[in-house]
Amino acid sequence: MEDNGPSRENLTWTEPQMDYLVQLLVEQSRIPGMKSGGGLKPKAYTAIEKAMMDRFGPEFTKDKIKNKLKYFKPNLTVMKEMLNTSGFGYDPINKCIEVDPQVWNDYIE
């Protein structure tokens, strides 16, 4: 069978892969000259792609990374909004947002 380029199969991301991706995104966003127009420049994605491939394998292409971010970004927006609200906090051990039940009830009303 002929190879027609990158696979179109879905990539299932593990927690360590997501953790590493977030770490790489933070690192790249802190390097001067890697951001443009509220996002990362192509050379930042190239560096992220290389690091992901080195650690996890060749299936972590720029397209797969950008696709994951496309679906992950709306969740980040909601999380950021919550964490900027009084009474919400982040538990780094359990990797989740913590909130008092009364604060939560007020928030969802």
N, CA, C and O atoms as a printed pandas DataFrame, in Angstrom:
     atom_number atom_name residue_name chain_id  residue_number  x_coord  y_coord  z_coord
0              1         N          MET        A               1    0.841   -1.186    0.000
1              2        CA          MET        A               1    0.000    0.000    0.000
2              3         C          MET        A               1    0.883    1.246    0.000
3              4         O          MET        A               1    1.922    1.272    0.660
4              5         N          GLU        A               2    0.486    2.242   -0.715
5              6        CA          GLU        A               2    1.255    3.462   -0.871
6              7         C          GLU        A               2    1.061    4.387    0.329
7              8         O          GLU        A               2   -0.043    4.495    0.864
8              9         N          ASP        A               3    2.145    5.059    0.752
9             10        CA          ASP        A               3    2.073    6.020    1.858
10            11         C          ASP        A               3    1.683    7.379    1.292
11            12         O          ASP        A               3    2.407    7.949    0.476
12            13         N          ASN        A               4    0.546    7.890    1.723
13            14        CA          ASN        A               4    0.046    9.168    1.224
14            15         C          ASN        A               4    0.197   10.287    2.241
15            16         O          ASN        A               4   -0.656   11.171    2.298
16            17         N          GLY        A               5    1.244   10.278    3.037
17            18        CA          GLY        A               5    1.471   11.351    3.997
18            19         C          GLY        A               5    1.014   10.980    5.386
19            20         O          GLY        A               5    0.847    9.801    5.698
20            21         N          PRO        A               6    0.810   11.994    6.231
21            22        CA          PRO        A               6    0.467   11.740    7.624
22            23         C          PRO        A               6   -0.856   11.009    7.780
23            24         O          PRO        A               6   -1.780   11.175    6.983
24            25         N          SER        A               7   -0.922   10.210    8.810
25            26        CA          SER        A               7   -2.131    9.445    9.105
26            27         C          SER        A               7   -3.265   10.367    9.535
27            28         O          SER        A               7   -3.035   11.384   10.190
28            29         N          ARG        A               8   -4.469   10.011    9.169
29            30        CA          ARG        A               8   -5.655   10.773    9.553
30            31         C          ARG        A               8   -6.302   10.192   10.802
31            32         O          ARG        A               8   -7.366   10.646   11.224
32            33         N          GLU        A               9   -5.657    9.186   11.396
33            34        CA          GLU        A               9   -6.220    8.550   12.582
34            35         C          GLU        A               9   -6.189    9.511   13.760
35            36         O          GLU        A               9   -5.304   10.358   13.881
36            37         N          ASN        A              10   -7.194    9.350   14.630
37            38        CA          ASN        A              10   -7.221   10.153   15.842
38            39         C          ASN        A              10   -6.083    9.740   16.751
39            40         O          ASN        A              10   -5.701    8.571   16.806
40            41         N          LEU        A              11   -5.558   10.702   17.452
41            42        CA          LEU        A              11   -4.485   10.460   18.400
42            43         C          LEU        A              11   -5.070   10.577   19.798
43            44         O          LEU        A              11   -5.631   11.614   20.153
44            45         N          THR        A              12   -4.944    9.533   20.584
45            46        CA          THR        A              12   -5.420    9.558   21.964
46            47         C          THR        A              12   -4.287   10.061   22.842
47            48         O          THR        A              12   -3.219    9.453   22.912
48            49         N          TRP        A              13   -4.535   11.187   23.512
49            50        CA          TRP        A              13   -3.516   11.818   24.336
50            51         C          TRP        A              13   -3.591   11.286   25.762
51            52         O          TRP        A              13   -4.671   11.170   26.342
52            53         N          THR        A              14   -2.424   10.964   26.317
53            54        CA          THR        A              14   -2.348   10.531   27.712
54            55         C          THR        A              14   -2.091   11.751   28.600
55            56         O          THR        A              14   -1.737   12.825   28.113
56            57         N          GLU        A              15   -2.272   11.570   29.890
57            58        CA          GLU        A              15   -2.023   12.670   30.824
58            59         C          GLU        A              15   -0.567   13.154   30.763
59            60         O          GLU        A              15   -0.340   14.363   30.732
60            61         N          PRO        A              16    0.430   12.250   30.746
61            62        CA          PRO        A              16    1.814   12.736   30.636
62            63         C          PRO        A              16    2.079   13.512   29.339
63            64         O          PRO        A              16    2.857   14.466   29.336
64            65         N          GLN        A              17    1.439   13.108   28.249
65            66        CA          GLN        A              17    1.606   13.826   26.984
66            67         C          GLN        A              17    1.004   15.225   27.066
67            68         O          GLN        A              17    1.605   16.193   26.601
68            69         N          MET        A              18   -0.183   15.328   27.658
69            70        CA          MET        A              18   -0.816   16.641   27.816
70            71         C          MET        A              18   -0.004   17.526   28.756
71            72         O          MET        A              18    0.180   18.714   28.492
72            73         N          ASP        A              19    0.479   16.948   29.851
73            74        CA          ASP        A              19    1.297   17.713   30.794
74            75         C          ASP        A              19    2.537   18.270   30.100
75            76         O          ASP        A              19    2.899   19.430   30.294
76            77         N          TYR        A              20    3.180   17.437   29.294
77            78        CA          TYR        A              20    4.389   17.865   28.593
78            79         C          TYR        A              20    4.054   18.926   27.546
79            80         O          TYR        A              20    4.806   19.887   27.381
80            81         N          LEU        A              21    2.946   18.766   26.845
81            82        CA          LEU        A              21    2.532   19.763   25.862
82            83         C          LEU        A              21    2.312   21.112   26.536
83            84         O          LEU        A              21    2.776   22.137   26.036
84            85         N          VAL        A              22    1.616   21.121   27.653
85            86        CA          VAL        A              22    1.373   22.380   28.372
86            87         C          VAL        A              22    2.702   22.994   28.812
87            88         O          VAL        A              22    2.903   24.202   28.687
88            89         N          GLN        A              23    3.602   22.164   29.322
89            90        CA          GLN        A              23    4.925   22.649   29.735
90            91         C          GLN        A              23    5.648   23.296   28.553
91            92         O          GLN        A              23    6.228   24.373   28.693
92            93         N          LEU        A              24    5.613   22.644   27.398
93            94        CA          LEU        A              24    6.267   23.183   26.206
94            95         C          LEU        A              24    5.617   24.483   25.749
95            96         O          LEU        A              24    6.314   25.417   25.353
96            97         N          LEU        A              25    4.300   24.553   25.800
97            98        CA          LEU        A              25    3.598   25.777   25.410
98            99         C          LEU        A              25    4.002   26.944   26.302
99           100         O          LEU        A              25    4.241   28.050   25.817
100          101         N          VAL        A              26    4.078   26.696   27.599
101          102        CA          VAL        A              26    4.483   27.743   28.544
102          103         C          VAL        A              26    5.919   28.176   28.245
103          104         O          VAL        A              26    6.214   29.369   28.176
104          105         N          GLU        A              27    6.806   27.199   28.071
105          106        CA          GLU        A              27    8.209   27.517   27.787
106          107         C          GLU        A              27    8.339   28.354   26.515
107          108         O          GLU        A              27    9.039   29.366   26.510
108          109         N          GLN        A              28    7.676   27.941   25.447
109          110        CA          GLN        A              28    7.774   28.666   24.180
110          111         C          GLN        A              28    7.178   30.065   24.285
111          112         O          GLN        A              28    7.698   31.006   23.685
112          113         N          SER        A              29    6.097   30.209   25.039
113          114        CA          SER        A              29    5.461   31.524   25.158
114          115         C          SER        A              29    6.319   32.502   25.951
115          116         O          SER        A              29    6.130   33.714   25.851
116          117         N          ARG        A              30    7.259   31.986   26.736
117          118        CA          ARG        A              30    8.141   32.844   27.537
118          119         C          ARG        A              30    9.421   33.230   26.799
119          120         O          ARG        A              30   10.165   34.091   27.269
120          121         N          ILE        A              31    9.684   32.620   25.672
121          122        CA          ILE        A              31   10.881   32.944   24.892
122          123         C          ILE        A              31   10.582   34.188   24.054
123          124         O          ILE        A              31    9.622   34.201   23.283
124          125         N          PRO        A              32   11.407   35.240   24.204
125          126        CA          PRO        A              32   11.170   36.452   23.405
126          127         C          PRO        A              32   11.164   36.141   21.908
127          128         O          PRO        A              32   12.024   35.420   21.402
128          129         N          GLY        A              33   10.177   36.703   21.217
129          130        CA          GLY        A              33   10.083   36.536   19.777
130          131         C          GLY        A              33    9.325   35.310   19.308
131          132         O          GLY        A              33    9.235   35.066   18.104
132          133         N          MET        A              34    8.780   34.535   20.230
133          134        CA          MET        A              34    8.053   33.319   19.837
134          135         C          MET        A              34    6.545   33.532   19.759
135          136         O          MET        A              34    5.818   32.642   19.317
136          137         N          LYS        A              35    6.065   34.707   20.183
137          138        CA          LYS        A              35    4.627   34.974   20.125
138          139         C          LYS        A              35    4.351   36.053   19.090
139          140         O          LYS        A              35    5.173   36.935   18.839
140          141         N          SER        A              36    3.164   35.952   18.497
141          142        CA          SER        A              36    2.751   36.928   17.508
142          143         C          SER        A              36    1.235   36.970   17.453
143          144         O          SER        A              36    0.593   35.932   17.291
144          145         N          GLY        A              37    0.661   38.142   17.585
145          146        CA          GLY        A              37   -0.784   38.293   17.456
146          147         C          GLY        A              37   -1.581   37.448   18.425
147          148         O          GLY        A              37   -2.639   36.932   18.066
148          149         N          GLY        A              38   -1.100   37.295   19.635
149          150        CA          GLY        A              38   -1.832   36.525   20.640
150          151         C          GLY        A              38   -1.617   35.027   20.560
151          152         O          GLY        A              38   -2.214   34.275   21.331
152          153         N          GLY        A              39   -0.779   34.584   19.646
153          154        CA          GLY        A              39   -0.507   33.152   19.516
154          155         C          GLY        A              39    0.977   32.904   19.350
155          156         O          GLY        A              39    1.789   33.827   19.415
156          157         N          LEU        A              40    1.313   31.665   19.139
157          158        CA          LEU        A              40    2.711   31.305   18.945
158          159         C          LEU        A              40    3.080   31.359   17.466
159          160         O          LEU        A              40    2.252   31.097   16.594
160          161         N          LYS        A              41    4.322   31.699   17.205
161          162        CA          LYS        A              41    4.831   31.716   15.832
162          163         C          LYS        A              41    5.084   30.281   15.357
163          164         O          LYS        A              41    5.226   29.368   16.170
164          165         N          PRO        A              42    5.139   30.091   14.034
165          166        CA          PRO        A              42    5.396   28.751   13.496
166          167         C          PRO        A              42    6.662   28.099   14.051
167          168         O          PRO        A              42    6.687   26.888   14.272
168          169         N          LYS        A              43    7.714   28.892   14.280
169          170        CA          LYS        A              43    8.955   28.297   14.798
170          171         C          LYS        A              43    8.769   27.754   16.216
171          172         O          LYS        A              43    9.475   26.826   16.612
172          173         N          ALA        A              44    7.835   28.313   16.983
173          174        CA          ALA        A              44    7.538   27.774   18.316
174          175         C          ALA        A              44    6.866   26.408   18.177
175          176         O          ALA        A              44    7.187   25.474   18.911
176          177         N          TYR        A              45    5.931   26.301   17.230
177          178        CA          TYR        A              45    5.265   25.010   17.007
178          179         C          TYR        A              45    6.249   23.962   16.480
179          180         O          TYR        A              45    6.119   22.777   16.786
180          181         N          THR        A              46    7.226   24.398   15.694
181          182        CA          THR        A              46    8.250   23.469   15.210
182          183         C          THR        A              46    9.056   22.914   16.382
183          184         O          THR        A              46    9.351   21.720   16.428
184          185         N          ALA        A              47    9.410   23.781   17.328
185          186        CA          ALA        A              47   10.162   23.341   18.511
186          187         C          ALA        A              47    9.320   22.399   19.371
187          188         O          ALA        A              47    9.828   21.409   19.898
188          189         N          ILE        A              48    8.030   22.713   19.508
189          190        CA          ILE        A              48    7.125   21.859   20.292
190          191         C          ILE        A              48    6.979   20.500   19.614
191          192         O          ILE        A              48    7.039   19.460   20.270
192          193         N          GLU        A              49    6.786   20.516   18.298
193          194        CA          GLU        A              49    6.657   19.269   17.541
194          195         C          GLU        A              49    7.890   18.387   17.734
195          196         O          GLU        A              49    7.765   17.189   17.987
196          197         N          LYS        A              50    9.075   18.975   17.615
197          198        CA          LYS        A              50   10.317   18.204   17.763
198          199         C          LYS        A              50   10.409   17.592   19.156
199          200         O          LYS        A              50   10.747   16.417   19.298
200          201         N          ALA        A              51   10.110   18.383   20.184
201          202        CA          ALA        A              51   10.191   17.879   21.558
202          203         C          ALA        A              51    9.181   16.759   21.799
203          204         O          ALA        A              51    9.502   15.758   22.440
204          205         N          MET        A              52    7.958   16.927   21.284
205          206        CA          MET        A              52    6.932   15.893   21.456
206          207         C          MET        A              52    7.334   14.614   20.719
207          208         O          MET        A              52    7.173   13.516   21.250
208          209         N          MET        A              53    7.853   14.753   19.502
209          210        CA          MET        A              53    8.284   13.577   18.737
210          211         C          MET        A              53    9.458   12.878   19.418
211          212         O          MET        A              53    9.506   11.649   19.476
212          213         N          ASP        A              54   10.402   13.663   19.932
213          214        CA          ASP        A              54   11.561   13.073   20.616
214          215         C          ASP        A              54   11.129   12.249   21.823
215          216         O          ASP        A              54   11.688   11.187   22.095
216          217         N          ARG        A              55   10.131   12.749   22.539
217          218        CA          ARG        A              55    9.717   12.067   23.765
218          219         C          ARG        A              55    8.671   10.981   23.514
219          220         O          ARG        A              55    8.719    9.923   24.142
220          221         N          PHE        A              56    7.721   11.232   22.595
221          222        CA          PHE        A              56    6.567   10.333   22.479
222          223         C          PHE        A              56    6.399    9.647   21.123
223          224         O          PHE        A              56    5.571    8.744   20.999
224          225         N          GLY        A              57    7.154   10.046   20.113
225          226        CA          GLY        A              57    7.056    9.359   18.835
226          227         C          GLY        A              57    6.633   10.258   17.687
227          228         O          GLY        A              57    6.219   11.398   17.898
228          229         N          PRO        A              58    6.740    9.732   16.456
229          230        CA          PRO        A              58    6.541   10.533   15.250
230          231         C          PRO        A              58    5.102   10.960   14.975
231          232         O          PRO        A              58    4.873   11.798   14.103
232          233         N          GLU        A              59    4.142   10.415   15.686
233          234        CA          GLU        A              59    2.746   10.788   15.417
234          235         C          GLU        A              59    2.381   12.177   15.944
235          236         O          GLU        A              59    1.301   12.682   15.638
236          237         N          PHE        A              60    3.257   12.799   16.725
237          238        CA          PHE        A              60    2.957   14.108   17.310
238          239         C          PHE        A              60    3.411   15.232   16.380
239          240         O          PHE        A              60    4.348   15.973   16.676
240          241         N          THR        A              61    2.721   15.330   15.257
241          242        CA          THR        A              61    3.017   16.346   14.252
242          243         C          THR        A              61    2.408   17.682   14.667
243          244         O          THR        A              61    1.566   17.754   15.562
244          245         N          LYS        A              62    2.862   18.749   13.983
245          246        CA          LYS        A              62    2.295   20.077   14.242
246          247         C          LYS        A              62    0.784   20.066   14.056
247          248         O          LYS        A              62    0.054   20.666   14.845
248          249         N          ASP        A              63    0.314   19.387   13.018
249          250        CA          ASP        A              63   -1.130   19.340   12.764
250          251         C          ASP        A              63   -1.881   18.686   13.919
251          252         O          ASP        A              63   -2.939   19.167   14.326
252          253         N          LYS        A              64   -1.335   17.589   14.449
253          254        CA          LYS        A              64   -1.995   16.905   15.576
254          255         C          LYS        A              64   -1.978   17.793   16.818
255          256         O          LYS        A              64   -2.957   17.844   17.562
256          257         N          ILE        A              65   -0.870   18.487   17.040
257          258        CA          ILE        A              65   -0.747   19.377   18.197
258          259         C          ILE        A              65   -1.728   20.535   18.075
259          260         O          ILE        A              65   -2.444   20.845   19.027
260          261         N          LYS        A              66   -1.765   21.172   16.915
261          262        CA          LYS        A              66   -2.680   22.306   16.714
262          263         C          LYS        A              66   -4.136   21.862   16.816
263          264         O          LYS        A              66   -4.971   22.593   17.349
264          265         N          ASN        A              67   -4.445   20.673   16.312
265          266        CA          ASN        A              67   -5.806   20.156   16.410
266          267         C          ASN        A              67   -6.195   19.943   17.870
267          268         O          ASN        A              67   -7.311   20.267   18.275
268          269         N          LYS        A              68   -5.274   19.399   18.651
269          270        CA          LYS        A              68   -5.551   19.192   20.075
270          271         C          LYS        A              68   -5.806   20.530   20.760
271          272         O          LYS        A              68   -6.725   20.653   21.570
272          273         N          LEU        A              69   -5.001   21.518   20.439
273          274        CA          LEU        A              69   -5.167   22.840   21.047
274          275         C          LEU        A              69   -6.483   23.491   20.634
275          276         O          LEU        A              69   -7.097   24.215   21.417
276          277         N          LYS        A              70   -6.912   23.231   19.399
277          278        CA          LYS        A              70   -8.175   23.792   18.916
278          279         C          LYS        A              70   -9.344   23.331   19.788
279          280         O          LYS        A              70  -10.258   24.105   20.073
280          281         N          TYR        A              71   -9.307   22.078   20.204
281          282        CA          TYR        A              71  -10.385   21.540   21.032
282          283         C          TYR        A              71  -10.151   21.758   22.519
283          284         O          TYR        A              71  -11.094   21.723   23.310
284          285         N          PHE        A              72   -8.906   21.981   22.902
285          286        CA          PHE        A              72   -8.554   22.173   24.305
286          287         C          PHE        A              72   -8.716   23.629   24.738
287          288         O          PHE        A              72   -9.007   23.895   25.904
288          289         N          LYS        A              73   -8.530   24.572   23.815
289          290        CA          LYS        A              73   -8.535   26.000   24.135
290          291         C          LYS        A              73   -9.835   26.489   24.767
291          292         O          LYS        A              73   -9.769   27.251   25.732
292          293         N          PRO        A              74  -11.016   26.096   24.278
293          294        CA          PRO        A              74  -12.246   26.560   24.950
294          295         C          PRO        A              74  -12.298   26.160   26.428
295          296         O          PRO        A              74  -12.803   26.915   27.258
296          297         N          ASN        A              75  -11.778   24.978   26.753
297          298        CA          ASN        A              75  -11.731   24.558   28.155
298          299         C          ASN        A              75  -10.787   25.439   28.956
299          300         O          ASN        A              75  -11.067   25.761   30.110
300          301         N          LEU        A              76   -9.672   25.829   28.354
301          302        CA          LEU        A              76   -8.728   26.708   29.039
302          303         C          LEU        A              76   -9.350   28.065   29.323
303          304         O          LEU        A              76   -9.103   28.658   30.374
304          305         N          THR        A              77  -10.157   28.557   28.392
305          306        CA          THR        A              77  -10.818   29.845   28.577
306          307         C          THR        A              77  -11.762   29.792   29.768
307          308         O          THR        A              77  -11.784   30.717   30.580
308          309         N          VAL        A              78  -12.532   28.732   29.883
309          310        CA          VAL        A              78  -13.455   28.568   31.011
310          311         C          VAL        A              78  -12.674   28.428   32.313
311          312         O          VAL        A              78  -13.040   29.026   33.325
312          313         N          MET        A              79  -11.606   27.645   32.291
313          314        CA          MET        A              79  -10.798   27.462   33.500
314          315         C          MET        A              79  -10.172   28.780   33.943
315          316         O          MET        A              79  -10.146   29.085   35.135
316          317         N          LYS        A              80   -9.671   29.556   32.996
317          318        CA          LYS        A              80   -9.061   30.848   33.326
318          319         C          LYS        A              80  -10.095   31.778   33.948
319          320         O          LYS        A              80   -9.805   32.473   34.922
320          321         N          GLU        A              81  -11.303   31.791   33.386
321          322        CA          GLU        A              81  -12.382   32.616   33.930
322          323         C          GLU        A              81  -12.695   32.209   35.369
323          324         O          GLU        A              81  -12.855   33.063   36.241
324          325         N          MET        A              82  -12.781   30.909   35.610
325          326        CA          MET        A              82  -13.053   30.425   36.966
326          327         C          MET        A              82  -11.946   30.831   37.934
327          328         O          MET        A              82  -12.219   31.326   39.027
328          329         N          LEU        A              83  -10.704   30.622   37.529
329          330        CA          LEU        A              83   -9.581   30.909   38.418
330          331         C          LEU        A              83   -9.415   32.401   38.689
331          332         O          LEU        A              83   -8.780   32.785   39.671
332          333         N          ASN        A              84   -9.979   33.240   37.829
333          334        CA          ASN        A              84   -9.959   34.684   38.059
334          335         C          ASN        A              84  -11.142   35.148   38.900
335          336         O          ASN        A              84  -11.288   36.341   39.161
336          337         N          THR        A              85  -11.988   34.208   39.324
337          338        CA          THR        A              85  -13.150   34.506   40.157
338          339         C          THR        A              85  -12.806   34.208   41.609
339          340         O          THR        A              85  -12.223   33.169   41.918
340          341         N          SER        A              86  -13.165   35.118   42.486
341          342        CA          SER        A              86  -12.899   34.944   43.913
342          343         C          SER        A              86  -13.525   33.648   44.420
343          344         O          SER        A              86  -14.680   33.348   44.122
344          345         N          GLY        A              87  -12.751   32.886   45.189
345          346        CA          GLY        A              87  -13.247   31.648   45.772
346          347         C          GLY        A              87  -12.822   30.394   45.034
347          348         O          GLY        A              87  -12.978   29.289   45.553
348          349         N          PHE        A              88  -12.285   30.551   43.824
349          350        CA          PHE        A              88  -11.805   29.409   43.049
350          351         C          PHE        A              88  -10.294   29.286   43.219
351          352         O          PHE        A              88   -9.589   30.290   43.325
352          353         N          GLY        A              89   -9.810   28.066   43.242
353          354        CA          GLY        A              89   -8.379   27.822   43.344
354          355         C          GLY        A              89   -8.008   26.589   42.552
355          356         O          GLY        A              89   -8.875   25.839   42.104
356          357         N          TYR        A              90   -6.712   26.383   42.382
357          358        CA          TYR        A              90   -6.224   25.231   41.629
358          359         C          TYR        A              90   -5.452   24.311   42.553
359          360         O          TYR        A              90   -4.584   24.758   43.302
360          361         N          ASP        A              91   -5.767   23.026   42.501
361          362        CA          ASP        A              91   -5.070   22.006   43.281
362          363         C          ASP        A              91   -4.056   21.329   42.356
363          364         O          ASP        A              91   -4.437   20.505   41.523
364          365         N          PRO        A              92   -2.756   21.671   42.495
365          366        CA          PRO        A              92   -1.760   21.108   41.586
366          367         C          PRO        A              92   -1.511   19.615   41.789
367          368         O          PRO        A              92   -1.048   18.934   40.873
368          369         N          ILE        A              93   -1.811   19.110   42.961
369          370        CA          ILE        A              93   -1.606   17.682   43.211
370          371         C          ILE        A              93   -2.643   16.856   42.453
371          372         O          ILE        A              93   -2.303   15.891   41.768
372          373         N          ASN        A              94   -3.914   17.248   42.583
373          374        CA          ASN        A              94   -4.995   16.533   41.896
374          375         C          ASN        A              94   -5.280   17.085   40.505
375          376         O          ASN        A              94   -6.085   16.521   39.763
376          377         N          LYS        A              95   -4.622   18.187   40.150
377          378        CA          LYS        A              95   -4.771   18.832   38.843
378          379         C          LYS        A              95   -6.233   19.143   38.537
379          380         O          LYS        A              95   -6.780   18.740   37.511
380          381         N          CYS        A              96   -6.841   19.874   39.468
381          382        CA          CYS        A              96   -8.236   20.258   39.263
382          383         C          CYS        A              96   -8.520   21.579   39.977
383          384         O          CYS        A              96   -7.761   22.016   40.842
384          385         N          ILE        A              97   -9.625   22.193   39.591
385          386        CA          ILE        A              97  -10.071   23.430   40.222
386          387         C          ILE        A              97  -10.848   23.072   41.475
387          388         O          ILE        A              97  -11.667   22.153   41.475
388          389         N          GLU        A              98  -10.576   23.817   42.549
389          390        CA          GLU        A              98  -11.293   23.632   43.810
390          391         C          GLU        A              98  -12.158   24.856   44.068
391          392         O          GLU        A              98  -11.775   25.986   43.765
392          393         N          VAL        A              99  -13.331   24.606   44.634
393          394        CA          VAL        A              99  -14.226   25.709   44.968
394          395         C          VAL        A              99  -15.163   25.253   46.079
395          396         O          VAL        A              99  -15.585   24.097   46.121
396          397         N          ASP        A             100  -15.474   26.165   46.960
397          398        CA          ASP        A             100  -16.440   25.901   48.020
398          399         C          ASP        A             100  -17.817   25.704   47.376
399          400         O          ASP        A             100  -18.151   26.401   46.418
400          401         N          PRO        A             101  -18.617   24.765   47.889
401          402        CA          PRO        A             101  -19.938   24.510   47.289
402          403         C          PRO        A             101  -20.818   25.760   47.178
403          404         O          PRO        A             101  -21.532   25.912   46.186
404          405         N          GLN        A             102  -20.786   26.644   48.157
405          406        CA          GLN        A             102  -21.620   27.852   48.096
406          407         C          GLN        A             102  -21.142   28.791   46.991
407          408         O          GLN        A             102  -21.954   29.379   46.277
408          409         N          VAL        A             103  -19.829   28.928   46.854
409          410        CA          VAL        A             103  -19.276   29.760   45.778
410          411         C          VAL        A             103  -19.673   29.167   44.423
411          412         O          VAL        A             103  -20.015   29.906   43.499
412          413         N          TRP        A             104  -19.629   27.835   44.301
413          414        CA          TRP        A             104  -20.022   27.174   43.061
414          415         C          TRP        A             104  -21.487   27.443   42.739
415          416         O          TRP        A             104  -21.829   27.759   41.600
416          417         N          ASN        A             105  -22.354   27.317   43.744
417          418        CA          ASN        A             105  -23.784   27.565   43.526
418          419         C          ASN        A             105  -24.029   28.991   43.062
419          420         O          ASN        A             105  -24.849   29.222   42.174
420          421         N          ASP        A             106  -23.326   29.947   43.654
421          422        CA          ASP        A             106  -23.460   31.341   43.225
422          423         C          ASP        A             106  -22.951   31.517   41.791
423          424         O          ASP        A             106  -23.528   32.277   41.014
424          425         N          TYR        A             107  -21.885   30.824   41.448
425          426        CA          TYR        A             107  -21.267   30.946   40.131
426          427         C          TYR        A             107  -22.180   30.423   39.023
427          428         O          TYR        A             107  -22.272   31.035   37.959
428          429         N          ILE        A             108  -22.851   29.305   39.260
429          430        CA          ILE        A             108  -23.660   28.701   38.194
430          431         C          ILE        A             108  -25.050   29.311   38.064
431          432         O          ILE        A             108  -25.784   28.988   37.130
432          433         N          GLU        A             109  -25.413   30.187   38.988
433          434        CA          GLU        A             109  -26.741   30.830   38.881
434          435         C          GLU        A             109  -26.757   31.937   37.867
435          436         O          GLU        A             109  -27.792   32.571   37.662
